[in-house]
Amino acid sequence: MSMIYRFGDFRLDCGSYELLRADHPVKLERKPMELLVLFTSRQGQLVTRVEIAERLWSSDIFVDTEHGINTAVRKLRLMLRDDPAEPTFIKTVTGVGYCFVAPVITEPAPALREVEMSPSSVVPGIPTEAASLNLPAPRTRSRRAFWLIAAAALVLLAGLLLTSLSLVKLRQRRAGPAITSLAVIPLDNFSGDPSQEYLAEGMTDELVTMIARNSTLRITSRTSVMQYKGSHRPLSEIAHQLGVDGIVEGSIARKGDRVHMTLQLIRADTDSHIWAQSYDRDTSDTAIAGEAAQEIAKQLHSATPVATNQRYINPAAHDAYLRGKYLWFSDKMLDSGAYFRKATEIQPDYAAAWAGLADYYGEGVAADLLDPRTNLEPEEEAAKRALALAPDLAEAHQAMAAAYLIARWDGANADLEVQRAISLDPRDGELYYFRACVLNEMNRNADAIEAAKKSLELAPYERPGAVAEMYSYDRQFDAALADLRLRREAAPNDEFLLFLQADIWRRKGNYKETVDAWARGTIASGDPQAAKQARQAYQQGGARGFIRWQLLRREMQAKSRYISPVELAGYHAQLGEKNPTLALLEEGYRQRAADMRWIQGDPAFDFLNADPRYQSIVHRLRRPPAH
C-alpha cells in the first residue's frame, strides 16, 4: 500500500507522485521527487550519498551521480525554501550524506480500485475472437485510392518537415544566446574535514584564474563570488546579481592521496545544465584546475591557445601555495608568508609562489602590518625572482610594480610594470585598482579616478571603495561620499567602507560624522569596546578629545607591534602640533614608511606648507607638485 507523508505544510502522496503545499500542487522533477520520497521515508536517519546514487541512478549508464545528487538536493532546498546554514528540512552531514530533520507524519494511502473493462470498451459489431486476427486488407485496383494514398503521403511528408523545423527552432530558443560571462561559485568542501577548506577555496581561485587565462569569457573575480560561499541561493539570482550568463558550481573532496572534484556548468537564465564532469585524481596531479578550465572554455566555444611549455609544479609546493593563498585572503594574512616561503623552498623555480611572497611583504608594509626597515628588501628580491622565472606572468609584473612603488618610491617604473600586467590579464579588476594607486602617487588624480572606475566595472565587489578613495585623494569629498553611499547600499556593514567613510569625513573636517562612521566600522570589525571609548572621548572632549584618544591608543599599540610614524604624525597634525608632526615625518622618511608618499594629499598637513622643514621633506620624496 502506498504511503502519504505530511511535513510542514506539505503533503507527499508516494502512490500518485503528487506533492501539495497547503493543498496546492507543487511541480517537482522526477529525480528530486524520488529523492524527497527517500528522505521522508527515512525521516531522521542518515541517507548516505552512496545510497542515494544506488537508489536513484543504479540503472543509468554514464551518469555523473555526484553532479546529479548536488543538483537534486539544491532543487529540493529551493522548493522547500530551506536554508542549508540553518536547515528546517534537509541537514547536510559533511562528506557523508543528508538527514531529513523535519517531523514527518505517515499515513496509508486509500486503496486503489481495480479498473475493469466496461462493455463500452468492446467495438460493436466485431466479434472478440476476430479482434485478434491479422487479416490482410482486400486489394483494390482503384485509381482513386492510389491518388488518395499519394496525397496522404505528401501531407505526412509536409507534416514531418514542419515538425522538424519546429524542433530546430525550439532547440534554438532553448539554447539561447551565447554565454560570454561566467562566475565560479566557491566549491563545497566534501572532505568531511574543515581543515581542507583551504583546498576548496584554493581550487576555486585556480579555476577562476585559469578560465580567465584560457578563454575569451568575462570571469567574475574571486572576491566577488566568495560572498556566495555556502549560501545555496538560487543560481539565477546569483547570476543576476553578478551580471553573468553562466555559473560553474561543484565540490571537492580529499581522501588520503586522492582528490575528487565534480563540476557542472549551468546556463543562468534557464537553470539548464550544459556540461558536467568528475575528476578523480592523485594528489600529485596539480594540473586538474587547468584541465577543467580548458574543457569549460571549449564547451562555450571561447577557448584560447594554451601555452605548451607549462612548468612542472611539485605537489607539496602547490599545497603550500594554496594554503598561503587561503590565508592571504583571510583575516590571517600575516600567516600566509610562511606558506609562500615554504613553497619556494620546496620548489625554487615556482614563480607564482615567489609572486605571492612578494605580495605578502609589500601588502604587509603598505598596510602597516610589517616593518619596512626589514621587509622592503625581501619584497623586492621575491618580485625579481618571480619576474625572472615567468616574464609572461601577470602576477609577477604586479609584484614588481609593487616593489617599485613601495620599496623604491618609483612611480614611473611602477606604472610601466602594472601596465604590462594589465596587457597580460586585461580583465583583472585588481590590476586597475593598483594602477589607480600608482597614478595617484604620481599626482595624476584624474587618470587615477578613471582607472578606479574601470576596476569597479570589472570587479564591483573586489574594491567597492576604489572610486570614492581616489575622489578623496583628489579632495573631491562630496563626490567621494556620494559614490560611497551607493556602495554601502549593497554592504551597509562593510568595515572597510565604514572606515573609508570616516576618513573622508575627517579630511572634510566633519568630526561628528567621522566618529560615528569610525565607531560603526570598529563594531563591524569586532571591537565594540573601542567604539564605545571613541564615542565617550568625543562627547567629553569634542574633536580634539577623539584625536587625542586615537593617538594614545596607537602609541600603546606601537609598544608591541609596528605602527607607522606617519600615522602618528597625522594625529599630531590634526591637533596643530608642528614640531612632533615634523619629527615623526622625518622618522617616517628614514624608515621609508609606505604612507609617506601620500602626505601631500592629506589636508591635515596643509598647515605645514610654508615651513622649510616640511618643504624639504616633500622635495626629497621626488613627487610632482600636488594641490
N, C-alpha and C positions, 0 to 999 in steps of 0.2 A: 504494500500500500504506500502511495506517495505521501510525502510529508509537507507540512506548511510550517515555516519558521517566521516568527514575529520578533522584531528587534527595533528599538527606537520607534519611529513612525512608519516602519516598513513592514510589508507582508510579502514573503517569498514563497510561491507555490512551486515546489520542485516538479510536480507532475506536469503542469502546463507550462513550466519555464516562464512564469509570469512574476514580475516584481512590481509591487504597488507602493507608492508613498502617499500616505493619507488618502487611500482609495483611488489614487490617480496612477495610471500606468507609467512606468519608467522604462525608457529604452536603454538596453544594455547589450553589447555584442556578445557573441556566443562564448568566447574564452573567458572574459571577465565574469559572465553569468555562471559558467561552470566553476570558476574559482570561488565565487561567492557561495555557491552550494556547498563546496568542500569546506570552506571556512565555517559556515554556520552549523554544518553537521558535526564539526569538531570543536564547538564553542569552548573557549578557554584552554584548549590544548595546543601544543606546538605543532604546526604544519611545516615540515621542512621544505626547502626549495627542491630537494631531490624528489620528495613525494609529489610535489606539485607537477614537476616535469613528467614523472611517470604517469600520473593520473590524467593530465590534460594533453600531453603530446606523445604518448607512448607509440601511437600508430602512425605518427607523422614522420616523414623522412627528410633529412637535410634541413631541419628547422633549428634555428638558434634559440634554444629554450631560455637561456639567460635573458636575452632581449625580450622574449615573449612574456616571461614572468614579470619583468620590470614594467613592461607596458600594461599588462593586465592589472597589476596592483595599482599603478598610477591612475588608470581609468576608474577603478573601483573607488579609490580615495576621492577622486574628483566628484563622482556621482554621489558618494556618501557625505561629501563636504567634510572630510576628515583631515585633521592636522597631524602629520606624522610626528611632529615635535611633542604634541600633547594629544595622543590618539584617543578617540572615543570608541572606534570600531576596530581598526587594524593596527596592532602593535608589531613593530619590526624587532626581531631578535637578531642583532647584527651578525652577519656572516652565516646564519643558520636557517632562518625562516620567519614565520609570522604566527601571531596568535590573534584570534577574533575575541576581543575583550568585552564587547557589549553583551548584556544579558539577552539570552535567546529563549523564547517560549516556543515549545514544539507541540504540534497537534497533527493528528492524521488528517489527510485529505479525504473528502467524500469518495465512496467507491464509484468507479465509472460504470455506467450501464453498458451492457453488451449491445452492440449495434447489429440489428437483424435486417436482412434484406426484405424490403417490403414488396408486395405483389407488383407495385408500380414500377419496380426496377426491371421487370421482365418485359421485353419488347413484345407488344401484341402481335399476334399473327405468325410468330416464328416459333416453332417447337423448340424446346430447350435441347432436345437431342441434336437438332440440326445446327444449333448455335455454335457448336464446337467444330463443325465441318469446315474444311477449307476447299470449297468448290470453285473451280475457275469460272470467270465471268463468261457469258456467251459471246462468241465472236461476232463482229458486225463488219460489213463492208461499206458502211455508210460514209460518204464523202463529208457529210455534215459533221459527223462525230470526229473525223480526222482534224477538221479545222477548229472544232471546239477544243480538242486536246492541244493543238498548236498554240491557240490563243491563251489557253490556261498556262502553258509553259512560258510564254512570253511575259505574262503577268507575274508569274512566280519569279522569273529571272529579274524583272524590274524591281520586284519587291526585295529580292536579295541584295541587289545593288544599292538600293536606297537604305536598307538596313546596315549594310557595310559602311556606307558613307556616314550614316548617323553614329555608328560606333566609333569611327575615326574621330569625328567631331567631338563626341563625348569624351574620348580619351584625351583629346587636345585640351578640352575645357578642364578636365580633372588635373592634367599635368600643370596647367597654369604657366605664368611667365617664368623665365629663368631665375634661378636663385643666384643672387650676386653678393649677398651679405650673410654672415654666419656668426653664431655665438656658440662657444663650447661651455656648457654648464658644468660646474665642478663635479668631477667623478665621485661617486659614492665609494666609501671605503668598506668593502665587504670582507675584509680580512678577519673581522671579529677581534681586532686588536687596535685600540685607539692610538698606540704608538706608531702605527703605519699610516697615520693621517698625512704625514709629510709626503708619502709615496703618491697618494691620491691627488694632492694639490700639486706636487711636482710634475706628475704626468699630465695634469690639466694644463699647467703652464707650458709644458713642452708641446702639447698638441696645438695650443693657441699659436705659439711661435712658429712651429713647423708648417701649419696650414697657411699662415700669413706669408711664410717664406716660399712655399712651393705652389702657390696659386695666385690667381688674379682676384680672389674674393676679398671683400672688405670684412675684416675679422674684428670682433669686439674685444677690447683689451681684457687682460686678466682681472684687473681691479674692478672693472665694470661688472663682470659675471660673478665674482666672488660673493656679492651680496645675495645671490640666489642659492648659496650652498645650503643643502638640506631643506630648502623651502618646499619643494614638490608642488609649486603653484602651477596652474595651467600653462602649458608651453606657449599657447597663443598669446597669453597675457604677458609672459616674459619677453617673447619676441617683439610684441608691440612696444613695450617699454624700452627695449634696447634698439628698436628700429632695424630689425634684421628679418630676412626672409626664411632662414633655416636655423635649426637647432641641432647640435650634437650633444647627446647625453649618454651616460653609461656608468660603468662601475669597474673597480679594480680590486683584486684580492691577491695577497701573497701568502702562500702556504709552503713553508720550507724553502727550497730552492726553485720554486715555480711561481710564475706570475700569470694570473688570468685576467684579461681585460676584455670587456664587452662594450661595444659602441653601437649606437644607432643614429642615423641621420633622418631628421624629421622635417617635413615641409610645414612651416608655421601656420599658414592661412587655412589649411585643410586638416592639420594634425595627421597627415598621412606619412607612412614610413617609406623612405626612398631606398634605404640601404641599412644593413646590419651585419656585424661581423664580430666574431670572438677570436681572441688571440691567446693562445696557451703556450707560454714560452719559459725558458730557463731564465733565471735572474741575470745571467751573464749577457743576455740579449739587450743591449742598450739602444737598439735602433727601432724598437717597437712603435714609438710615437711617430717617428719619421715615416715608417711604412704605412701606418694608419692615415697620416695626413695626406700622403700621396694618393691613397685609394679614395679618400673623400674628395680630393680635388678632381680626380678622374671621373668620379660619379657625377660631379657637377660640371663637367667639361670645362674646367678652369685651371687645369694643371699647367705648370710652367716647367721648363727643363730643370732637372736636378743635377747638381754637381756630382761627378762620379768619383772625385778624389776625396771622399769622406774619410776623415781621420778616425782610427780605432780609438774607442773610449773604454778604459778599464772599468769593469762593473763596480768595483769598490770605490773608485774615484767618482763615478757617476752617482753612486748612492750618497757619498759625502756632499757632492754638489747639490743634489736635490734637497738634502737636509739644510744646507746653507741657504738655499732659495726660500725654503719654507719659513725659516727663522727670519730671514731678511724682510719678508712681507708681514711678519707678526710683530707683536709688541716686544719681542726679544731680539731685536735687530743686532744688538751688541754680541749676541752669542753666535751669529752667523759666520763671523770671521774665522773662528776656529775650524769650521767645516770646509769653508772655501780653501783655507790654508792646507788642510788635510788632503783635499782633492788634488791640489798642486804638488803636494809631497808624494802622493801615490803615483801621479802621472804628471811629470813636469812639463809636458807639451800640451796640456789641456787648456786651450785658450779661453774658453768660456769661464773656467774656474778662476783664471788669473783676472779676467774682467770683473767677476764677482768679488774677488778680494780687493781690487782697486776701488770698486764702488763702496765696499764696506768702509775702507779708510776714508774715502772722500766724503761720503754722506755723514760718517761719524764726525768728521771735523766740521762740515758745514752746519750740522745740527747741534754743535757744541756738546757732543757726547764724547768726543775723543780730543786729546790734547794735540794741537797742531805741531808742537815742538817735537813730538816723537812719532807722528803718523803721516806727515806730508811726504817724507822721503819714501817710505814703503808704498804709499799710494802711487807715486809716480813710477816706481820700479815695476809694480804689478801691471800698470797700464801699458808700459813699454813692452813687457813680456807678452801680454795679450795681443798687442798690435803686431809684434814681430812674428808671432805664431800664426795669426789669422788676419792678414791685411784686408780681407773682404768681409770681416765680421763686424756688423753694425755696433754690437756691444763693445767691441774693442776700441772703435773710434769714439764712442760715447765716453768710455773710461779715460781715454787720452784727452778728450776735450775737458773733462772734469779736472784732470791733473793740471792742464794749462791754466784753467780758471782759478782753482783753489790753491794749488801748490805754487804756481809761478806768477799768478796775478797777470796773466797774459790773455786778455780778452780777444785779441785779433786771431791768434792761432787757435784758441778755443772755438771760435766761430767757424774757422775752416774745418776743424775736425768734426764738429757737430753737423755741419752741412754735408760732409762726406758720409756720416752715419745716416742722415736722412735720405741721401741718394741711394743707399743700400737698403733701407727699410722705410720707404716714404709713407707708410700707413701707421707708423708708431707715434701715437699722440704724445707720449712721454718725451720723445726727442724734440718735438716742437716746444714743449714747455721748457726744456733745458735750454733751447736756443733763445727763448724769451728772456731767461735769466742772464744769459751771456750778453744779449743785446742791451738789456737794462744796465748791466755792469759797464757797458761802453757808452752809456747815456744816450742810446738810440731808442728812446722810450716809445715813439710812435711805432717803430718796427717791432718792438717787444710786445706791444699790445696786439698787433696783428698776428704774431707768432702764437701768442696765448690763445687767441680766438681759434686759430687752426687746431691747436691742441685740444681745445674743448669740443670742437666739431668732430674730431676723430675719436676722442675718448672722453665723453662727458662725465664719467664717474671717476676717472683717473686723478685729475686735478681740478675739481669743480671750482676752486677759488682762483684759478690761474689768471683770468681776465681782471678780476677785482684786485688781485695782488699787483698786477702791472699798472692798473689805473692809479692805485695808491702810491706806488713808487714815482709816478709822474705827477703826483699831487692833484689828481682829479678825484677828490674824495667823494663827491656826490655821485659821480658815475660809478665809483667802486662800490659804494653802499647800495646803489640801485641794482647793480649786477649781482651783488651778494644776496640781496633779498630774493631774487629769482632762484638762486642755487639753494637757498635754505628752505624754500617751499618743499623741495623734494627730500631734504635731510635737515629738519629743524633742530636736531640734537647732535649734529656732527661737531665734534670738539674742535677740529681744525678750523672749520668755517666760523665757529664762535670766537676762537682766539684771533683769527684774522679780522673779524668784525671789531673786536675790542681794540686791536692795533690801529685800525683805520680811524675809529672814533678818537683814539689817543692822538694821532697825528693831526686830526682836525681840531683838537683842543676841547672835546666834549667828554669830560671825565665821568660824569654821571652815567652816560651810556657805556663808557669804557668799563667801568666797574661792573655794571650789570652783565654785559656780554662776557667779561672775563670770569665772573663768578659762575655763570651758566656753563661756560666751557670747562671750568675746573670740576664742576659737579659731573658733567658728562665724562670726564676723564677718570672719575672715581675718587675725588678728593673733596667731599663736601665740607670738611673741617676748614680747609684753606679758603674755600668760597665764603664761609661764614666769617672768618677772620678778616678777609678783604673788605667785606661789606661793613663790618664794625669799624675798621680803620678809616674808611671813607666817611662814615657817619660821625665819627669823633674828630677827624682832622681834615675833612674835605679832600681835595685832590692831593695836596702835599702829604696828608696822612696816609693815603693809599700808596703814593710813590715811595715814601719812606719805609712803609711796611714791606713793599716788594724788594727794596734794596737790602734791608736787613735779612729778609728771608733768603735771598740769593747769596748773600755774604756767608750765612751759616752753611748753606749747601756747598759753597766753594771749599769748605774745610775738608770735605770727603769726596768731592768729585770735581771735574773740570767745569768751570764757568768762565765764559769769555769775558775778558776785561772790557770789551766794547759794550757788552750788555750792561755791565755795572756803570760804565761811563754814561750810558743813556739815561739811567735813573738820576745821576748827579746833574746831567744836562737839563732834565725836566725840572729839577729843583733850582736851576740857575747857578749852580756851584762850579765856577770856571776852573779853578786850579785842580781839584780832584778829577774833573772831566778830562782835562788835557793830560794829566798824568796817566790816567787809565788808557787813553787813546794811544799814547806813546808806548805803553806796555803792550797793547794790542798789536801795534805795528811791529814791535820786536818779536812777538810770538808768531806773527803772520796769521793772526786770527782771521777767519774767513769773512766775518761780518764787517771788517774794516773797509771792504770795497764798496759798501753801500751807505756810508755815513753821510755823504752829500745829499742823499735823497730823504733823510730824516729831518723834519723841521725842528726837532729838539736841539740840534746842533747849530741852528742858524744864528744864535746869539754870539757864536764864536767867529763868524765870518770875517770880522775886521781884525781879529787877533793874529799877529805874525806867527805865533807858535802853531795855531791851527792851520794857517795858510801853508806853513812848512810841511805839516803832515799831509795835507791834501796834495801838495806838489810832489811829494815822494811817492804817492800812490800811482802817479803817472796815468791818471784818468782824464778824459776830456772834461771840460768845464760843465757844471750842472747848475741849473737854477740861479 
